[in-house]
Amino acid sequence: MQDLYPSRHAAEAEMRPRQDPVIHSDWSNDAPISPAQAAQFDRDGYIVLEDIFSDEEVAFLQRAAGGLLADPAALDSETIVTEPQSNEIRSIFEIHAQSRVMARLCADARLADIARFLLGDEVYIHQSRLNYKPGFKGREFYWHSDFETWHVEDGMPRMRALSMSVLLAENTPHNGPLMVIPGSHRTYLTCVGETPDDHYLSSLKKQEYGVPDEVSLAELAHRHGIVAPTGKPGTVILFDCNLMHGSNGNITPFPRANAFLVYNAVSNRLQKPFGVDKARPWFLAHRGDPEPLRIESGSLAEAMAA
């Protein structure tokens, strides 16, 4: 397959134009988001959804996330990533396969229908994770485009995927919230440096390859600005797979926890990685023939009780 988005090959970074549309469906009256939301996603690469879950559902999700963090021995040890200098949990991957509640969240119509509309296809979960940034010790996630890594190291061919961050604790301007460079999703910034074998073992703690250069980052930030969407628990932040984003460390006493759900179009299934010989492991990227999500409606808590 032709590589439309080469990266980590040249000696200098390049800013290349995006080859794919941002929204793959035409808006109509039965679309799951408004015309204004669709226009913002197309322009800025992200939107924020508020009050789509009830207080009961939010509390239900928080208990489920707390259960995952409280009992790591019950999880697949490969899926747990700790902070670089401590045993504090940084991320738990493949949460939709390790928690019935998270699996139900992924399939919820309030999220999945938006993903299907924006991606113009049936969808499946490419990756899921719980990101936890503990008080005082939570380290930063440096600037990056998810697609650059998913393309080079996983073999995702086109920009036809998106992430949803479901806030499980209040994200304030102070406790290391997600930061984005709106509009950066229309530029593919290549990275420098050949990827070493088993790069994921270190990159999940601190990424050193697939990291944008500072000159290009500064140009994007000066051109588009930086925004830090915040919100109460239950808020959902959707962002395009190529949007430049990151977050600061958390030196406040207030922890931050988010469930990250990555939806990919079924037609955009993974191929052979475009920049490495060995694909990343199963818990970071779903390989093989994807099965479309079976969308479910109704209350999360009631569905689990049934």
N, C-alpha and C positions, 0 to 999 in steps of 0.2 A: 504494500500500500504506500502511495506517495506521502511523504512527510510534509504536511503543510505548515507545521510549526516546529522547525528544527531549533534545538537549543543545546547548550553545553558542548558545542563543537568549535566555535570560532574563538579567537583570542580576545575579541571585544564584544561587548553587549550591543544588541540592536533593538530598535523599536520598530516592530513590524505591524502592518495593519491587520485587524481581525478579518478572517476569511468567512466567518459564519454570522448569521443573524443573531440578535440577542433574544428576540421573542419569535417563536416558530409558529404562532397561531395568529389569526386575525381576530381582533376583539369583536364580540357580539354581546347582545343583551343577556345571554345566559353564561357569560364568562364569570369565573369565580372571583375576579377582582374588578375594580372600577376602571374606567378609562384613564383617570388621573394616576392610579397606581401602575397601570400598564405603561403609561408614558414615562413615569418616573423610573421604573425598572429599566426601560429601554435607554433612557438618558443617563441615569446615574449608576445603574448596575445593582441597585439594592432597593428594597422597600421594607417598612416596618409594619407589622400587623399587631394591633392591640385588642385586648378583650375578646379574643376568639374562644378562650377556654373559661369555664366557670371557676369560681374560687375553689369549689370542691375538687374539680379536675386538677387544678394547679397543685393543691395540697397532695392529691393522689400521686402526681408525677414526682413531687419532691420526696415523698416517702419511698417511692421506687428507686430514685437516684440515691437516696441515703442508704437504702439497703445494699445497693451495689458497692458503695464506698465502705460500708461497715463490715462486709464479709468478703474480702478479696480471695479468701481460700476457696470460696464456692465458684470462683470464676476461672476461666482458662488463663493460666499464668502468662501465656504469650501475649494476651491482649492487654496486659497492664503495663503502663509506662509510668515510671516514677520521675520525680524532679531530678535535675542533674547532680545536685549535691545533697540529696536527702532521700529517705524512703517514702516521702509524701507522694500520694498518687497524683499524677499530672493528667493522665488520660486513661480511659478504659474503652477499648475498641470493640466492635462487633456487638454492641449492646442490644441490637434488635434480635440477635440470636441467643442472647443470654438473659433476656428479660421479656416476659410476655407483655408487660406494660409498654416497654419501649417498642416492641414489635407492633402493638396496636396503635401506638402514636404514629409510627411511620406510615401505617395504612390509613390513618384518619383522613376522611374526605376533605376536611378543612385545610389540610396541608397537601395531600397527594393530588387533589384536583387542581390546585394552583400549579403544582409542578407539571402535571400533564398539559395544562393550558400553555404555560410558558415554553415548554420543551416540544410541544406539538406532537406528542407520542405517548404511548404507554410507558410507564417508568418502573424502575426497580431501584433497590438500595445498593449503591456502589460502595458506600462506607458509612458506618455509624460510630459515634463515640460520645462519651461523656467527658467533657473538659472540666477539670476542677482546678481552681486557682485558690489555694488556701490563704487565709489571712497571714500577713507578714512575710510569708515564704514563697508565694506563688511567683514563678518566673515568667518572663515575657515570652511571647510568640513573635518572632521577627517577621518583618514584611515579606510577603510572598504572594504569588498567584498559585492557587491550588492546581489549576489546569496545567501549568508548566510541569509540576511534579507528576500529576496523573498521566500526562502525555509521555514524558520522557521515561519514567520509571514503571508505569503501569500499562501503557499502551492505549490510553483513551484517544481515539482518533480525532474527534471534533469537539468544538466548544458547544456541547449540547447537554450540559449538566448544571446543577445548582445546589447550593447548600441552604439549609434552614437551621438557624440557631434558636432553640427554644430555651428562653431564660428560665432557670430554675432557682435563681437567687436574684435579688435586686442588683442590676448592673448600674453603677453610678459613674460619674466622671472620674472617681478616685480609685476604684478597686480593679483597675486593669480591664476596662471594657473593650470590646471589639472596636478597632479603628479601621476606616476604609478611605480610599482615595476615590471619590465618586467620578465616574467617567473613565477611569483607568482601564475598565474592562474592554474598551474598544482598541486598546493597544496591546500587542503581545510583546512583552519585554523578555528577550532571551537572556540566559545566564551563562556565565563563564566557568569553566572548570569541569574536567571529565569526572563522571560520577564513579566513585569507588564501589567495589563489590559490597553487598549487604549494607548499603548506605543507611537504610532505615534504622539500623540498630543504634546509630548515634543521632540521626536527624530528628527522631521523634522527641529527643531530649533537647537537642540544640542543633539547628540546621546550619551546615557550612557550605553545602553545595545546593544548587537550585535557589540560591539567594540573590536577589537583585543587587546590582551595583549602586553605590550611594549617589553617583552623579545622575544616573537615570531616575532613581527614586526622587531625588530633589527636583528634577525637571517635572516629573509627574505631579508632585505635591504642589509646586509653584503654579502649575497649569490648572490643576483641578481643586486644590485645597484638601484638607483632611477633616473627616467627620467621625464622631464617636457616638453612634446610636446607643442610647441607654433605655432602661425601662424596668418596670416591675416584673416579678415572676409571672410567667405565662406569656409575656411578649415574645413575638417571633420575628426574627430578622432574616429575611431572604436575601441571598446575594449570588450573583453570577459566578460561574466557575473561574473566570479570568479576572475577577476584581482584585486589585491589590489591597491586601489587608494585613493586620497584625494586631498586637495588643501589648501594653506595657505590663511590667511586673506589678504585683499587689503588695504594697507595704502597709495597707490598712488592716485593722482587725476583722474586716468584713469579707468573708470568703465569697468567691464567685463560682457558680456552677452553671454550665450550659449543656444541653443535649444537642449534638450536631448530627444532622441527618443529611446525607448526600444522595440526591436523586439524579439518576442518569437515564437518558432515553434508551429504550430497548434497542433501537436501531443504531445506537452509538456504543455497542458492546465493545469490550476491550479486545485489542489485537496484541501482537507481539510488541513489547516495549520499544519505543522509538530511539532510546538513547542508552540502554543497558542490555546486557545479554541475559541477565537473570531477573525475572519479574519479582516484585515485592510479594510478601506472603499473603495468604488468603484473608487474614483479618483486616488488611489495609485496602484490599481491592477485590471485588467479586469478579471471578473469572468464569469462563464457560458460558453456556447459553442462559441468559437471564430469564427468569419467570416474572411476568408483569405482576405488580402488586394487586392484590384483591382489595379494592377500596371498601372501607367500612364507615358507616355513619353512626351517630348517636353519641351518648356520653361515654367517656373513657372508663370512668369508674363503674358505671352500670354494665358496660360490656364485659369487664373483667369479673364482675360478680355473677354474671349469667352462667 
